[in-house]
Structures are given as structure tokens and as C-alpha cells.
């Protein structure tokens, strides 16, 4: 959650969808820019390691992009 909220603007929305899934609403980005942002976020999360019961645990992420742009 910290990585996601640290990489978005104040007017964008980060929310938990359920389980280990989150969603972001990126109002100002084109679909191409949103895909690039998704890659940046995946890479940032992939670099994380968490401590759990004396062990270092690697973390990973995958992302998809859906456009909500109105069609004519």
C-alpha cells in the first residue's frame, strides 16, 4: 500500500479490492502512460523485501490496465 500511495498524485485513488488485490484510478493518464506507470509500480514492489518471523520475504506484483474513456 505504501508503494502505491507513494507513487500517485493526491487526486488519484488507491483502494483495496479484496485479498491481495488493489486498484488505482489515474484520472490524468493516457492508456499508454498508465501502462508505463503500472510497470514502474511493479518494479518498485518487486524490489521490496519484508521481514517476517526473522526471515526476509520477497514481494512481487503484476498489473493490468483498463481504460474508462468514453467512446463515441
N, C-alpha and C positions, 0 to 999 in steps of 0.2 A: 504494500500500500504506500509506503514511504517513497519508493522509486516512482510510482505512478504519479502521486500528488506532487512530487518534486520536479516533474517534467511537464506540467501543464500550466496554462495561464489561469488566473483567478476566475475568469468567466467560463472556463471549461469544467466539465463534470466528471468525476471519478466515482464509480459506485461498485459495490459487490453484487454480483448477480446470483451467486449461490456457490456453495462448496469453495473451490479454489478459483472460481471464475470472476473476473471483473470486467467492467465496461467503461468506456470513456466516450464522452460526447465532445468532439473537437469542432466547434462551430465555424471557425475561420479557415479551416484547411481544405484544400482540394483533395480529391481521392489520391492523387499521386503523392502529395505532401503527407497525407495520413498514413500511407504505406511506408514512407520513409520514417515517420515518427514511430510507427509500430516496430520497425527494425531497430531503431535507437533504444526503445524500451525493452525489447527482447534482449539486446546485448547488455544493457545495464543490469537487468535481472540475472542474466547468465553469469555475470561477474560476482554476484553475491555469494557469500557463504555464511551460514548461520551456525551458531553454537547450540548444541542440544545434548544435554547429559554428558558433557565432556567431549563430545565429538563435533567435528566440523562437517556440516551438511551442505552439499552443493544445491543450488536452486536453479531452475530453468523455467522458460516461458515460451509460449507460442502465441501468435496473434493473427487475427484476420481483420479485414476492413469491410464495412458495408456503408454504402453511400445512401443518405436520406434525401438527396437532392430531388426536387420536384421535376417531373417530366412533363413535357407538353403534350 
